[in-house]
Amino acid sequence: MGQKVNPKGLRIGIINTWDSKWFAGRKKYAKYFHADLALKKLVRDKLKNAGVIKIEIERSAKKVVVNIHAAKPGLIIGRQGVAIEDLRDLLSRKFGENFEVNILEIANPDMSAELIGELVASQIERRIAYRRAVKMALQKAIEAGAQGVKIQIAGRLNGVEIARREFFKDGNIPLHTLRADVDYAKVNANTTYGVIGIKVWVYKGLIFKKKSEK
């Protein structure tokens, strides 16, 4: 069962929360939902080389706050903050709202499932052997401090006629333990013989709620 459910969605309300935080009535819900999807796609396409891991959106009556978690915040901010101002102006023109953009640096990017998947995908697109690329990514994540990593790769591996699926695992991945901090990402590698799907699970440890002090 654990392999059929997104680990992030399963833990919402327990150790995770929503990436988009706003309330809307029946008439505006669909509008805001599709606007969030378009905003995230625009930001990821614009900042493709900055290592964007997560985008959080908070809507209020007067403005929209966008928190971008990235491995390379310097590329987003730019010299003297020029790049981030251009991004804010682009979002305002595109969606017609007042935006506030915050850039947050990721402490340990080597343990991010999104970046691990993008690393493996880029190597496969450069025709590096998929087994070598996956095993290097596993080793790098474990050395960075991850307690367990699992990578699934599926498609026409090595260009064969029949598509297949392979799993690579190192360490422990408790998919049913709800207090387990499991990062998950799904990335596609576009090759000349088709699309290779890559799924990454990274187990970072258990999260316990702090007891409130009396």
Backbone as CSV, one residue per row, in Angstrom:
resi,resn,N_x,N_y,N_z,CA_x,CA_y,CA_z,C_x,C_y,C_z
1,MET,0.831,-1.198,0.000,0.000,0.000,0.000,0.869,1.254,0.000
2,GLY,1.985,1.213,0.715,2.811,2.403,0.799,3.360,2.857,-0.522
3,GLN,3.492,1.961,-1.495,4.045,2.334,-2.792,2.999,2.958,-3.705
4,LYS,1.729,2.923,-3.307,0.669,3.461,-4.165,0.256,4.869,-3.748
5,VAL,0.747,5.356,-2.633,0.313,6.631,-2.081,1.493,7.594,-2.044
6,ASN,1.227,8.851,-2.394,2.267,9.868,-2.285,2.617,10.063,-0.806
7,PRO,3.874,9.844,-0.415,4.229,9.956,1.008,3.984,11.335,1.600
8,LYS,4.085,12.384,0.778,3.839,13.732,1.290,2.353,13.936,1.584
9,GLY,1.495,13.538,0.652,0.062,13.692,0.855,-0.461,12.860,2.008
10,LEU,0.122,11.690,2.226,-0.307,10.812,3.312,-0.046,11.438,4.678
11,ARG,0.983,12.303,4.776,1.388,12.873,6.057,0.912,14.304,6.266
12,ILE,0.056,14.809,5.370,-0.472,16.164,5.563,-1.371,16.195,6.798
13,GLY,-1.132,17.178,7.643,-1.878,17.284,8.885,-1.243,16.549,10.038
14,ILE,-0.204,15.750,9.757,0.490,14.991,10.803,1.876,15.582,11.025
15,ILE,2.742,15.494,10.017,4.049,16.161,10.113,4.254,17.143,8.956
16,ASN,3.403,17.088,7.928,3.504,17.999,6.787,2.311,18.936,6.753
17,THR,2.442,19.996,5.988,1.327,20.911,5.763,1.217,21.210,4.276
18,TRP,0.216,21.964,3.880,-0.034,22.247,2.476,0.974,23.266,1.938
19,ASP,1.332,23.118,0.654,2.201,24.103,0.012,1.442,25.382,-0.331
20,SER,0.148,25.259,-0.604,-0.682,26.435,-0.874,-1.616,26.666,0.308
21,LYS,-1.567,27.887,0.850,-2.357,28.197,2.044,-3.259,29.387,1.745
22,TRP,-4.533,29.119,1.514,-5.509,30.160,1.284,-6.904,29.569,1.391
23,PHE,-7.889,30.431,1.499,-9.285,29.994,1.553,-10.055,30.719,0.462
24,ALA,-10.926,29.989,-0.220,-11.741,30.590,-1.284,-13.108,29.930,-1.300
25,GLY,-14.090,30.696,-1.711,-15.430,30.149,-1.847,-15.566,29.287,-3.088
26,ARG,-16.771,28.824,-3.320,-17.019,27.912,-4.443,-16.723,28.561,-5.791
27,LYS,-16.931,29.863,-5.913,-16.749,30.522,-7.199,-15.280,30.781,-7.533
28,LYS,-14.455,31.018,-6.518,-13.057,31.377,-6.762,-12.076,30.221,-6.576
29,TYR,-12.560,29.095,-6.070,-11.629,28.007,-5.758,-10.902,27.513,-7.009
30,ALA,-11.638,27.232,-8.077,-11.030,26.714,-9.305,-10.056,27.727,-9.904
31,LYS,-10.405,29.001,-9.818,-9.530,30.051,-10.352,-8.193,30.066,-9.611
32,TYR,-8.234,30.064,-8.291,-7.005,30.077,-7.495,-6.197,28.793,-7.685
33,PHE,-6.900,27.670,-7.779,-6.212,26.378,-7.944,-5.405,26.355,-9.241
34,HIS,-6.022,26.736,-10.348,-5.323,26.736,-11.632,-4.251,27.831,-11.680
35,ALA,-4.492,28.941,-10.982,-3.473,29.990,-10.913,-2.238,29.496,-10.170
36,ASP,-2.430,28.707,-9.113,-1.294,28.146,-8.381,-0.492,27.192,-9.260
37,LEU,-1.185,26.348,-10.020,-0.490,25.417,-10.918,0.320,26.162,-11.970
38,ALA,-0.294,27.200,-12.570,0.398,27.980,-13.596,1.582,28.746,-12.997
39,LEU,1.411,29.259,-11.771,2.489,30.009,-11.117,3.686,29.105,-10.836
40,LYS,3.423,27.907,-10.320,4.516,26.982,-10.011,5.244,26.551,-11.279
41,LYS,4.498,26.311,-12.349,5.128,25.911,-13.613,5.988,27.041,-14.167
42,LEU,5.469,28.278,-14.094,6.221,29.430,-14.592,7.522,29.620,-13.803
43,VAL,7.440,29.522,-12.481,8.630,29.726,-11.648,9.663,28.627,-11.904
44,ARG,9.219,27.375,-12.010,10.165,26.274,-12.249,10.826,26.388,-13.618
45,ASP,10.058,26.804,-14.630,10.648,26.976,-15.964,11.623,28.154,-15.982
46,LYS,11.274,29.219,-15.268,12.116,30.417,-15.236,13.415,30.162,-14.472
47,LEU,13.322,29.384,-13.388,14.479,29.134,-12.508,14.931,27.689,-12.608
48,LYS,15.084,27.219,-13.835,15.383,25.805,-14.050,16.745,25.410,-13.490
49,ASN,17.713,26.317,-13.508,19.074,25.988,-13.073,19.354,26.373,-11.624
50,ALA,18.341,26.836,-10.904,18.561,27.306,-9.531,18.301,26.226,-8.489
51,GLY,17.904,25.036,-8.909,17.648,23.959,-7.953,16.436,24.216,-7.083
52,VAL,15.311,24.607,-7.697,14.083,24.871,-6.939,13.511,23.548,-6.430
53,ILE,13.306,23.462,-5.117,12.820,22.234,-4.499,11.338,22.330,-4.148
54,LYS,10.929,23.454,-3.589,9.534,23.601,-3.159,9.097,25.046,-3.322
55,ILE,7.816,25.233,-3.696,7.236,26.567,-3.844,5.985,26.636,-2.973
56,GLU,5.984,27.546,-2.007,4.845,27.738,-1.121,4.129,29.030,-1.498
57,ILE,2.793,28.980,-1.495,1.976,30.130,-1.891,0.998,30.448,-0.769
58,GLU,0.985,31.703,-0.332,0.051,32.168,0.692,-0.719,33.365,0.128
59,ARG,-2.021,33.240,0.064,-2.867,34.299,-0.500,-3.601,35.038,0.616
60,SER,-3.629,36.356,0.507,-4.431,37.196,1.394,-5.236,38.152,0.521
61,ALA,-5.969,39.041,1.171,-6.834,39.948,0.403,-6.031,40.939,-0.425
62,LYS,-4.809,41.322,0.036,-4.061,42.382,-0.627,-2.893,41.878,-1.467
63,LYS,-2.314,40.737,-1.126,-1.115,40.291,-1.842,-0.995,38.777,-1.819
64,VAL,-0.078,38.284,-2.652,0.244,36.862,-2.719,1.713,36.703,-2.341
65,VAL,1.978,35.919,-1.310,3.346,35.678,-0.849,3.819,34.345,-1.431
66,VAL,4.959,34.380,-2.127,5.539,33.184,-2.745,6.880,32.907,-2.078
67,ASN,6.988,31.771,-1.407,8.239,31.347,-0.773,8.887,30.267,-1.632
68,ILE,10.071,30.543,-2.151,10.778,29.624,-3.041,11.944,29.007,-2.279
69,HIS,11.904,27.692,-2.090,13.000,26.959,-1.449,13.931,26.453,-2.552
70,ALA,15.184,26.876,-2.532,16.105,26.547,-3.621,17.484,26.217,-3.071
71,ALA,18.223,25.415,-3.854,19.588,25.049,-3.474,20.583,26.143,-3.840
72,LYS,20.259,26.970,-4.855,21.161,28.036,-5.299,20.418,29.371,-5.274
73,PRO,20.201,29.944,-4.087,19.425,31.199,-4.017,20.108,32.367,-4.696
74,GLY,21.440,32.329,-4.827,22.142,33.437,-5.466,21.736,33.639,-6.914
75,LEU,21.430,32.542,-7.627,21.001,32.662,-9.022,19.635,33.329,-9.137
76,ILE,18.777,33.119,-8.122,17.434,33.703,-8.167,17.480,35.184,-7.795
77,ILE,18.274,35.508,-6.776,18.329,36.899,-6.302,19.045,37.786,-7.307
78,GLY,20.155,37.287,-7.871,20.899,38.074,-8.843,21.747,39.152,-8.179
79,ARG,22.500,39.872,-8.994,23.361,40.930,-8.489,22.522,42.105,-8.009
80,GLN,22.684,42.449,-6.724,21.951,43.553,-6.089,20.439,43.369,-6.175
81,GLY,19.995,42.099,-6.240,18.562,41.818,-6.210,17.815,42.136,-7.484
82,VAL,18.521,42.244,-8.601,17.864,42.605,-9.869,16.987,41.460,-10.366
83,ALA,17.495,40.236,-10.282,16.772,39.080,-10.828,15.463,38.835,-10.088
84,ILE,15.484,38.988,-8.769,14.258,38.742,-8.006,13.216,39.827,-8.267
85,GLU,13.664,41.038,-8.532,12.728,42.107,-8.894,12.092,41.823,-10.245
86,ASP,12.894,41.321,-11.192,12.343,40.964,-12.499,11.321,39.838,-12.364
87,LEU,11.596,38.862,-11.494,10.648,37.766,-11.278,9.356,38.273,-10.666
88,ARG,9.449,39.185,-9.716,8.251,39.749,-9.087,7.421,40.524,-10.114
89,ASP,8.086,41.297,-10.975,7.357,42.044,-12.008,6.704,41.101,-13.014
90,LEU,7.398,40.012,-13.370,6.841,39.030,-14.305,5.577,38.400,-13.741
91,LEU,5.603,38.022,-12.468,4.425,37.412,-11.849,3.269,38.407,-11.760
92,SER,3.583,39.660,-11.461,2.520,40.672,-11.368,1.860,40.902,-12.717
93,ARG,2.674,40.974,-13.784,2.101,41.167,-15.121,1.306,39.944,-15.570
94,LYS,1.792,38.760,-15.249,1.164,37.524,-15.726,-0.171,37.260,-15.039
95,PHE,-0.220,37.495,-13.714,-1.407,37.110,-12.952,-2.205,38.305,-12.434
96,GLY,-1.697,39.530,-12.626,-2.463,40.710,-12.260,-2.688,40.877,-10.769
97,GLU,-1.735,40.435,-9.932,-1.868,40.580,-8.486,-0.566,41.141,-7.910
98,ASN,-0.636,41.577,-6.654,0.533,42.102,-5.964,1.293,40.938,-5.325
99,PHE,2.563,40.749,-5.718,3.333,39.596,-5.265,4.469,40.025,-4.342
100,GLU,4.737,39.169,-3.358,5.932,39.277,-2.514,6.679,37.953,-2.629
101,VAL,7.932,38.009,-3.066,8.723,36.806,-3.322,9.836,36.701,-2.288
102,ASN,9.884,35.561,-1.592,10.931,35.289,-0.604,11.745,34.085,-1.058
103,ILE,13.063,34.181,-0.933,13.956,33.095,-1.330,14.536,32.455,-0.070
104,LEU,14.352,31.143,0.080,14.839,30.404,1.241,15.847,29.361,0.781
105,GLU,16.984,29.326,1.448,18.043,28.388,1.060,17.845,27.039,1.745
106,ILE,18.064,25.964,1.003,17.978,24.610,1.542,19.290,24.278,2.248
107,ALA,19.171,23.778,3.488,20.377,23.520,4.283,21.213,22.384,3.692
108,ASN,20.572,21.286,3.293,21.307,20.125,2.789,20.676,19.667,1.471
109,PRO,21.058,20.254,0.347,20.407,19.906,-0.929,20.663,18.479,-1.394
110,ASP,21.741,17.836,-0.913,22.036,16.472,-1.339,21.018,15.466,-0.819
111,MET,20.200,15.859,0.170,19.164,14.972,0.708,17.784,15.288,0.139
112,SER,17.712,16.148,-0.863,16.435,16.511,-1.466,16.068,15.521,-2.561
113,ALA,14.872,14.941,-2.477,14.434,13.972,-3.475,14.302,14.617,-4.855
114,GLU,13.858,15.869,-4.888,13.701,16.578,-6.167,15.042,16.727,-6.884
115,LEU,16.074,17.152,-6.146,17.382,17.364,-6.765,18.040,16.040,-7.137
116,ILE,17.822,15.001,-6.335,18.364,13.680,-6.675,17.745,13.186,-7.980
117,GLY,16.423,13.342,-8.117,15.753,12.926,-9.351,16.224,13.715,-10.556
118,GLU,16.401,15.035,-10.392,16.878,15.858,-11.511,18.310,15.496,-11.892
119,LEU,19.131,15.149,-10.902,20.507,14.748,-11.187,20.542,13.461,-12.004
120,VAL,19.747,12.472,-11.592,19.699,11.210,-12.334,19.131,11.425,-13.733
121,ALA,18.091,12.261,-13.853,17.475,12.520,-15.158,18.460,13.200,-16.108
122,SER,19.217,14.182,-15.607,20.175,14.872,-16.477,21.276,13.933,-16.958
123,GLN,21.704,13.010,-16.100,22.735,12.057,-16.510,22.200,11.064,-17.533
124,ILE,20.954,10.628,-17.356,20.357,9.713,-18.338,20.183,10.411,-19.678
125,GLU,19.785,11.688,-19.649,19.634,12.439,-20.899,20.975,12.636,-21.608
126,ARG,22.073,12.620,-20.839,23.406,12.709,-21.443,23.979,11.331,-21.779
127,ARG,23.109,10.319,-21.758,23.425,8.953,-22.180,24.445,8.261,-21.268
128,ILE,24.438,8.637,-20.001,25.211,7.897,-19.007,24.393,6.677,-18.585
129,ALA,25.035,5.556,-18.316,24.344,4.326,-17.933,23.479,4.581,-16.703
130,TYR,22.217,4.152,-16.767,21.273,4.497,-15.710,21.652,3.844,-14.382
131,ARG,22.214,2.626,-14.418,22.609,1.970,-13.165,23.720,2.759,-12.466
132,ARG,24.659,3.243,-13.234,25.756,4.020,-12.662,25.235,5.327,-12.079
133,ALA,24.335,6.000,-12.813,23.793,7.277,-12.345,23.000,7.101,-11.053
134,VAL,22.191,6.044,-10.985,21.360,5.812,-9.803,22.217,5.453,-8.596
135,LYS,23.194,4.583,-8.779,24.031,4.169,-7.652,24.879,5.318,-7.118
136,MET,25.326,6.200,-7.998,26.063,7.382,-7.547,25.157,8.296,-6.736
137,ALA,23.898,8.451,-7.170,22.954,9.294,-6.435,22.629,8.695,-5.070
138,LEU,22.458,7.378,-5.003,22.207,6.713,-3.726,23.361,6.942,-2.748
139,GLN,24.563,6.750,-3.224,25.736,6.897,-2.367,25.882,8.335,-1.867
140,LYS,25.629,9.298,-2.743,25.754,10.710,-2.380,24.738,11.097,-1.309
141,ALA,23.506,10.597,-1.428,22.463,10.927,-0.453,22.753,10.298,0.905
142,ILE,23.234,9.061,0.916,23.557,8.392,2.178,24.719,9.106,2.870
143,GLU,25.711,9.520,2.098,26.848,10.245,2.683,26.422,11.607,3.234
144,ALA,25.364,12.189,2.660,24.881,13.490,3.132,24.106,13.381,4.437
145,GLY,23.724,12.157,4.833,23.035,11.981,6.110,21.674,11.338,6.018
146,ALA,21.221,10.944,4.841,19.925,10.279,4.710,19.987,8.889,5.330
147,GLN,18.913,8.493,6.025,18.869,7.171,6.642,18.423,6.092,5.666
148,GLY,17.843,6.485,4.559,17.436,5.520,3.546,17.036,6.227,2.262
149,VAL,17.321,5.604,1.138,16.977,6.164,-0.178,16.488,5.028,-1.067
150,LYS,15.410,5.290,-1.795,14.915,4.327,-2.779,14.633,5.067,-4.075
151,ILE,15.066,4.509,-5.190,14.859,5.113,-6.501,14.235,4.074,-7.415
152,GLN,13.129,4.446,-8.049,12.498,3.605,-9.068,12.683,4.270,-10.417
153,ILE,13.107,3.512,-11.389,13.302,4.032,-12.743,12.552,3.126,-13.705
154,ALA,11.766,3.720,-14.589,10.896,2.934,-15.458,10.863,3.538,-16.849
155,GLY,10.727,2.667,-17.854,10.655,3.104,-19.244,11.513,2.213,-20.121
156,ARG,11.857,2.705,-21.282,12.707,1.951,-22.209,14.171,2.122,-21.795
157,LEU,14.546,1.388,-20.760,15.897,1.500,-20.216,16.912,0.984,-21.219
158,ASN,17.964,1.790,-21.426,19.011,1.482,-22.417,18.472,1.365,-23.835
159,GLY,17.264,1.908,-24.074,16.701,1.918,-25.423,16.118,0.605,-25.898
160,VAL,15.846,-0.340,-24.996,15.299,-1.637,-25.420,13.850,-1.461,-25.877
161,GLU,13.343,-2.451,-26.604,11.993,-2.348,-27.174,10.917,-2.413,-26.095
162,ILE,11.093,-3.291,-25.108,10.072,-3.497,-24.080,10.437,-2.690,-22.835
163,ALA,9.512,-1.848,-22.396,9.752,-1.035,-21.195,9.719,-1.921,-19.955
164,ARG,10.514,-1.538,-18.968,10.538,-2.287,-17.720,10.786,-1.320,-16.567
165,ARG,10.741,-1.866,-15.345,10.881,-1.056,-14.139,11.911,-1.695,-13.230
166,GLU,12.762,-0.863,-12.640,13.782,-1.367,-11.726,13.827,-0.508,-10.470
167,PHE,14.083,-1.173,-9.324,14.199,-0.494,-8.039,15.642,-0.559,-7.554
168,PHE,16.087,0.511,-6.934,17.393,0.561,-6.280,17.171,1.137,-4.881
169,LYS,17.728,0.478,-3.870,17.457,0.879,-2.495,18.712,0.779,-1.650
170,ASP,18.844,1.718,-0.718,19.937,1.696,0.247,19.410,2.261,1.562
171,GLY,19.515,1.494,2.636,19.018,1.942,3.932,17.575,1.546,4.158
172,ASN,16.903,2.261,5.055,15.551,1.929,5.497,14.564,2.985,5.009
173,ILE,13.401,2.544,4.491,12.352,3.459,4.024,11.029,3.042,4.679
174,PRO,10.657,3.603,5.839,9.389,3.232,6.494,8.211,4.005,5.899
175,LEU,7.579,3.458,4.884,6.521,4.182,4.173,5.220,4.262,4.969
176,HIS,4.996,3.348,5.921,3.739,3.359,6.678,3.842,4.114,7.996
177,THR,5.047,4.431,8.436,5.218,5.171,9.690,4.924,6.648,9.442
178,LEU,3.837,7.144,10.010,3.373,8.490,9.682,4.285,9.575,10.238
179,ARG,5.030,9.302,11.312,5.938,10.319,11.837,7.299,10.291,11.158
180,ALA,7.475,9.404,10.168,8.725,9.338,9.418,8.766,10.458,8.383
181,ASP,9.853,11.206,8.362,10.030,12.306,7.412,10.552,11.726,6.098
182,VAL,9.636,11.477,5.161,9.979,10.877,3.869,9.762,11.926,2.781
183,ASP,10.832,12.317,2.113,10.743,13.246,0.990,10.536,12.432,-0.288
184,TYR,9.692,12.953,-1.192,9.327,12.204,-2.403,9.308,13.147,-3.594
185,ALA,9.740,12.630,-4.738,9.712,13.440,-5.966,9.576,12.515,-7.165
186,LYS,8.972,13.054,-8.209,8.808,12.334,-9.472,9.337,13.222,-10.592
187,VAL,10.311,12.701,-11.354,10.984,13.482,-12.394,10.998,12.662,-13.676
188,ASN,10.901,13.333,-14.814,10.967,12.673,-16.116,12.269,13.019,-16.827
189,ALA,12.855,12.007,-17.459,14.038,12.209,-18.292,13.625,12.008,-19.744
190,ASN,13.756,13.041,-20.568,13.350,12.982,-21.975,14.535,12.526,-22.829
191,THR,14.445,11.314,-23.336,15.511,10.742,-24.159,15.032,10.585,-25.595
192,THR,15.942,10.212,-26.462,15.597,10.049,-27.878,14.685,8.849,-28.101
193,TYR,14.674,7.892,-27.191,13.834,6.702,-27.355,12.633,6.708,-26.415
194,GLY,12.299,7.847,-25.841,11.098,7.947,-25.021,11.374,8.611,-23.682
195,VAL,10.349,8.647,-22.856,10.435,9.274,-21.538,10.761,8.214,-20.489
196,ILE,11.755,8.510,-19.650,12.118,7.638,-18.543,11.582,8.274,-17.262
197,GLY,10.739,7.555,-16.540,10.179,8.062,-15.291,11.060,7.699,-14.106
198,ILE,11.299,8.667,-13.230,12.162,8.464,-12.063,11.387,8.888,-10.817
199,LYS,11.280,7.984,-9.848,10.673,8.287,-8.564,11.723,8.122,-7.468
200,VAL,11.741,9.066,-6.534,12.767,9.069,-5.489,12.097,9.208,-4.128
201,TRP,12.466,8.325,-3.190,12.056,8.417,-1.792,13.312,8.622,-0.943
202,VAL,13.294,9.599,-0.040,14.433,9.852,0.848,13.907,9.905,2.284
203,TYR,14.427,9.023,3.137,14.025,8.977,4.544,15.044,9.743,5.371
204,LYS,14.572,10.790,6.074,15.466,11.677,6.817,15.421,11.471,8.323
205,GLY,14.541,10.615,8.810,14.446,10.375,10.252,13.025,10.581,10.748
206,LEU,12.832,10.352,12.046,11.514,10.489,12.665,11.319,11.904,13.196
207,ILE,10.071,12.378,13.140,9.713,13.694,13.661,8.739,13.498,14.817
208,PHE,9.106,14.010,15.985,8.232,13.943,17.157,7.794,15.349,17.510
209,LYS,6.508,15.489,17.820,5.998,16.809,18.207,6.547,17.202,19.571
210,LYS,6.988,18.446,19.672,7.531,18.926,20.926,6.402,19.095,21.951
211,LYS,6.650,18.615,23.147,5.674,18.752,24.216,5.602,20.209,24.673
212,SER,4.409,20.718,24.787,4.248,22.116,25.197,4.669,22.276,26.656
213,GLU,5.460,23.324,26.881,5.929,23.579,28.248,4.805,24.138,29.112
214,LYS,4.744,23.639,30.313,3.711,24.115,31.242,4.102,25.471,31.792
